[in-house]
């Protein structure tokens, strides 16, 4: 599923970056070669990053 239409960032890309240590949506977007444009996706992207980080911390 696409999380960011402007930059064509997919959920799986953000999950992979979060699992690899990225902690913020902005950090993930930068790693993917872009930055937030309209910003409508940032809340969802950050919740996704937080979810993956929390799952990793429980392991």
C-alpha positions as CSV (number, residue, x, y, z in Angstrom):
1,X,0.0,0.0,0.0
2,X,1.2,3.5,-0.8
3,X,1.6,5.7,2.3
4,X,2.9,8.8,0.5
5,X,1.4,9.4,-2.9
6,X,3.6,12.4,-3.6
7,X,6.8,10.5,-3.2
8,X,5.5,7.0,-4.0
9,X,6.7,5.6,-0.7
10,X,5.1,2.3,0.2
11,X,4.3,0.8,3.6
12,X,6.8,-2.0,3.2
13,X,9.6,0.5,2.5
14,X,8.8,2.4,5.7
15,X,8.5,-0.8,7.7
16,X,11.9,-2.0,6.4
17,X,13.5,1.3,7.4
18,X,11.9,1.3,10.8
19,X,13.1,-2.2,11.4
20,X,16.6,-1.0,10.4
21,X,16.6,1.7,13.0
22,X,14.9,4.8,11.4
23,X,12.7,6.4,14.1
24,X,10.9,9.2,12.3
25,X,8.9,9.6,9.1
26,X,11.2,12.4,8.0
27,X,14.3,10.3,8.5
28,X,12.7,7.5,6.5
29,X,11.7,9.8,3.7
30,X,15.2,11.2,3.5
31,X,16.6,7.7,3.3
32,X,14.2,7.0,0.4
33,X,15.5,10.1,-1.4
34,X,12.8,12.6,-0.7
35,X,11.1,14.7,1.8
36,X,7.5,15.2,2.7
37,X,5.7,17.4,0.2
38,X,2.1,18.0,1.1
39,X,2.5,16.4,4.6
40,X,-0.9,14.6,4.6
41,X,0.9,11.3,5.1
42,X,3.2,12.2,8.0
43,X,0.8,11.2,10.8
44,X,0.2,7.8,9.4
45,X,3.8,7.3,8.5
46,X,5.0,8.2,12.0
47,X,2.4,5.8,13.6
48,X,3.7,3.1,11.3
49,X,7.3,3.8,12.3
50,X,6.4,3.8,16.0
51,X,4.5,0.5,15.7
52,X,7.5,-1.2,14.1
53,X,9.9,0.2,16.6
54,X,7.7,-0.9,19.5
55,X,7.5,-4.4,18.0
56,X,11.3,-4.6,17.7
57,X,11.7,-3.4,21.3
58,X,9.5,-6.2,22.6
59,X,11.7,-8.9,21.0
